[in-house]
Amino acid sequence: MARAQQRGVSGVTIGLIVFAALFLTSTVFLVILYTDQEKLRQEADSLRDRKERAVSAAEENSLALLRSAKTDGPTMVGLMEEARSTTARLAAGAPEDDPAAIQTKITAFMKRLQADQVVADPAQFADLSLLASLERMYELYRTESRLRAEAEKRAADLSARVDSAIAENTSHKTGFDDQVKALEAKLADCQSSRDSLDSAHRAKIADFEQSLTKLRADMNAAVADERQQKSGWQQRYAELISRYTELQTRLGSLQVSPGENVTARQPDGRVLKAVVGDDAVYVNLGAKDALVLGMEFAVYSASGGIPADGRAKARIRVEAIHESSAECRVMQVARNETINEGDLIANPIFDRNRPLSFVVVGDFDIDRNGETDGGGEFPVEALVKDWGGTVTTELTALTDFVIVGLAPRVPPATGSADAADRAKAAQLRRDRYDKMIESANTLSVPVLTQDVFLHFLGYAGRSGGPQLAAQ
């Protein structure tokens, strides 16, 4: 019984020992299992974070579709690489290109597109996708294709018209060739006729030369007679000229010789109103008297009259013209002189009844600088015309005045041909100058020298004459 009890204790003990061993083993296993599970959880969290950083939720759905479609195919990286390669091939034609290389090629193409200037607006392709760019290019191509078709149609029409014109020109050429052949035949006939006519013409020329020789002999005889008659006529003409000169001299001596410059010393009008110190006066000449704006008059004392040398006490210029009067501006007044009502005014160029006739000869020194002014007689002639007078080149008994300047100087005719021509022209002017003075004395036409002419215009000093060259 003691043995039995000893055996029972041993079984329990063993059971306990076994239980304790199993408990310890399970406890250790649980500890180990819990430790490994925590590591796996941490690794799972780390993988989840890495996945979220790599793939979004929307992208995960796309990857799930790829996984389900190709469960036994390549990996997702392989699929992504395949998609990139396909996109690179479609975008740039090179599967190995990455996005940076594709962008570089697109940028280079845009630069080329702008440089070639084939497309009207290259900037319209700058931000388009590949499909949108193809669609835009297709639209451009379709437009160009339509225009090309229209151009080809027009070219075909023009080609047809050209063919028609060529056919028509060919027809015309054939007709023209026929006409040329006909004309060539006529030309041959004309040449034959010309040869025959030439022979007859030569015969007539020979007869004509014989007649001409006889006529020349008769004409020489007639010329000799004419020359003899001309010699007699020239002698008679010289006699007539001598007689005319004698009669002209006698006529001049028979004319009544007036006082010195008596015609020029006739007043043309009077001062109606004048105020001492005022630069405006009024005269009794107006539009009815054919007065001209800008005309100048010399002013003379009513008691003293107009002297022979024409020296005046003042000079006035017409500024405004009324019907029977005119307003004049005082241009110059001699020292210790005043313009008074009733003073006489005169201008040798002006006449209220008719235009006076003038002959102008010689050179003039209007500005009194010791040198003759350019233009010869032209400046004085222009002044006479501007103030209502007429200028003639021929002196007659009807001429009112001869305005005489300085005698033209004749330079020596030495040196070049131009110098000889200038000397010849100056000599002709000098001859005319001398002839005019002589004729004026013969016909008793009043002669006004340069100084007297200026005095009658109111320029009494030695300088400050009118700017005749500007008239």
Secondary structure in CASP SS format (residue, H / E / C, confidence):
PFRMAT SS
TARGET T0000
AUTHOR 0000-0000-0000
METHOD secondary structure of the structure
MODEL  1
M C 1.00
A H 1.00
R H 1.00
A H 1.00
Q H 1.00
Q H 1.00
R H 1.00
G H 1.00
V H 1.00
S H 1.00
G H 1.00
V H 1.00
T H 1.00
I H 1.00
G H 1.00
L H 1.00
I H 1.00
V H 1.00
F H 1.00
A H 1.00
A H 1.00
L H 1.00
F H 1.00
L H 1.00
T H 1.00
S H 1.00
T H 1.00
V H 1.00
F H 1.00
L H 1.00
V H 1.00
I H 1.00
L H 1.00
Y H 1.00
T H 1.00
D H 1.00
Q H 1.00
E H 1.00
K H 1.00
L H 1.00
R H 1.00
Q H 1.00
E H 1.00
A H 1.00
D H 1.00
S H 1.00
L H 1.00
R H 1.00
D H 1.00
R H 1.00
K H 1.00
E H 1.00
R H 1.00
A H 1.00
V C 1.00
S C 1.00
A H 1.00
A H 1.00
E H 1.00
E H 1.00
N H 1.00
S H 1.00
L H 1.00
A H 1.00
L H 1.00
L H 1.00
R H 1.00
S H 1.00
A H 1.00
K C 1.00
T C 1.00
D C 1.00
G C 1.00
P C 1.00
T C 1.00
M H 1.00
V H 1.00
G H 1.00
L H 1.00
M H 1.00
E H 1.00
E H 1.00
A H 1.00
R H 1.00
S H 1.00
T H 1.00
T H 1.00
A H 1.00
R H 1.00
L H 1.00
A H 1.00
A H 1.00
G C 1.00
A C 1.00
P C 1.00
E C 1.00
D C 1.00
D C 1.00
P H 1.00
A H 1.00
A H 1.00
I H 1.00
Q H 1.00
T H 1.00
K H 1.00
I H 1.00
T H 1.00
A H 1.00
F H 1.00
M H 1.00
K H 1.00
R H 1.00
L H 1.00
Q H 1.00
A H 1.00
D H 1.00
Q C 1.00
V C 1.00
V C 1.00
A C 1.00
D C 1.00
P H 1.00
A H 1.00
Q H 1.00
F H 1.00
A C 1.00
D C 1.00
L C 1.00
S C 1.00
L H 1.00
L H 1.00
A H 1.00
S H 1.00
L H 1.00
E H 1.00
R H 1.00
M H 1.00
Y H 1.00
E H 1.00
L H 1.00
Y H 1.00
R H 1.00
T H 1.00
E H 1.00
S H 1.00
R H 1.00
L H 1.00
R H 1.00
A H 1.00
E H 1.00
A H 1.00
E H 1.00
K H 1.00
R H 1.00
A H 1.00
A H 1.00
D H 1.00
L H 1.00
S H 1.00
A H 1.00
R H 1.00
V H 1.00
D H 1.00
S H 1.00
A H 1.00
I H 1.00
A H 1.00
E H 1.00
N H 1.00
T H 1.00
S H 1.00
H H 1.00
K H 1.00
T H 1.00
G H 1.00
F H 1.00
D H 1.00
D H 1.00
Q H 1.00
V H 1.00
K H 1.00
A H 1.00
L H 1.00
E H 1.00
A H 1.00
K H 1.00
L H 1.00
A H 1.00
D H 1.00
C H 1.00
Q H 1.00
S H 1.00
S H 1.00
R H 1.00
D H 1.00
S H 1.00
L H 1.00
D H 1.00
S H 1.00
A H 1.00
H H 1.00
R H 1.00
A H 1.00
K H 1.00
I H 1.00
A H 1.00
D H 1.00
F H 1.00
E H 1.00
Q H 1.00
S H 1.00
L H 1.00
T H 1.00
K H 1.00
L H 1.00
R H 1.00
A H 1.00
D H 1.00
M H 1.00
N H 1.00
A H 1.00
A H 1.00
V H 1.00
A H 1.00
D H 1.00
E H 1.00
R H 1.00
Q H 1.00
Q H 1.00
K H 1.00
S H 1.00
G H 1.00
W H 1.00
Q H 1.00
Q H 1.00
R H 1.00
Y H 1.00
A H 1.00
E H 1.00
L H 1.00
I H 1.00
S H 1.00
R H 1.00
Y H 1.00
T H 1.00
E H 1.00
L H 1.00
Q H 1.00
T H 1.00
R H 1.00
L H 1.00
G H 1.00
S H 1.00
L H 1.00
Q C 1.00
V C 1.00
S C 1.00
P C 1.00
G C 1.00
E C 1.00
N C 1.00
V C 1.00
T C 1.00
A C 1.00
R C 1.00
Q C 1.00
P C 1.00
D C 1.00
G E 1.00
R E 1.00
V E 1.00
L E 1.00
K E 1.00
A E 1.00
V C 1.00
V C 1.00
G C 1.00
D C 1.00
D C 1.00
A E 1.00
V E 1.00
Y E 1.00
V E 1.00
N C 1.00
L C 1.00
G C 1.00
A H 1.00
K H 1.00
D H 1.00
A C 1.00
L C 1.00
V C 1.00
L C 1.00
G C 1.00
M C 1.00
E E 1.00
F E 1.00
A E 1.00
V E 1.00
Y E 1.00
S C 1.00
A C 1.00
S C 1.00
G C 1.00
G C 1.00
I C 1.00
P C 1.00
A C 1.00
D C 1.00
G C 1.00
R C 1.00
A C 1.00
K C 1.00
A E 1.00
R E 1.00
I E 1.00
R E 1.00
V E 1.00
E E 1.00
A E 1.00
I E 1.00
H C 1.00
E C 1.00
S C 1.00
S C 1.00
A E 1.00
E E 1.00
C E 1.00
R E 1.00
V E 1.00
M E 1.00
Q E 1.00
V E 1.00
A C 1.00
R C 1.00
N C 1.00
E C 1.00
T C 1.00
I C 1.00
N C 1.00
E C 1.00
G C 1.00
D C 1.00
L E 1.00
I E 1.00
A E 1.00
N C 1.00
P C 1.00
I C 1.00
F C 1.00
D C 1.00
R C 1.00
N C 1.00
R C 1.00
P C 1.00
L C 1.00
S E 1.00
F E 1.00
V E 1.00
V E 1.00
V E 1.00
G C 1.00
D E 1.00
F C 1.00
D C 1.00
I C 1.00
D C 1.00
R C 1.00
N C 1.00
G C 1.00
E C 1.00
T C 1.00
D C 1.00
G C 1.00
G C 1.00
G C 1.00
E C 1.00
F H 1.00
P H 1.00
V H 1.00
E H 1.00
A H 1.00
L H 1.00
V H 1.00
K H 1.00
D H 1.00
W C 1.00
G C 1.00
G C 1.00
T E 1.00
V E 1.00
T C 1.00
T C 1.00
E C 1.00
L C 1.00
T C 1.00
A C 1.00
L C 1.00
T C 1.00
D C 1.00
F E 1.00
V E 1.00
I E 1.00
V E 1.00
G C 1.00
L E 1.00
A C 1.00
P C 1.00
R C 1.00
V C 1.00
P C 1.00
P C 1.00
A C 1.00
T C 1.00
G C 1.00
S C 1.00
A H 1.00
D H 1.00
A H 1.00
A H 1.00
D H 1.00
R H 1.00
A H 1.00
K H 1.00
A H 1.00
A H 1.00
Q H 1.00
L H 1.00
R H 1.00
R H 1.00
D H 1.00
R H 1.00
Y H 1.00
D H 1.00
K H 1.00
M H 1.00
I H 1.00
E H 1.00
S H 1.00
A H 1.00
N H 1.00
T H 1.00
L H 1.00
S C 1.00
V C 1.00
P C 1.00
V E 1.00
L E 1.00
T E 1.00
Q H 1.00
D H 1.00
V H 1.00
F H 1.00
L H 1.00
H H 1.00
F H 1.00
L C 1.00
G C 1.00
Y C 1.00
A C 1.00
G C 1.00
R C 1.00
S C 1.00
G C 1.00
G C 1.00
P C 1.00
Q C 1.00
L H 1.00
A H 1.00
A H 1.00
Q C 1.00
END
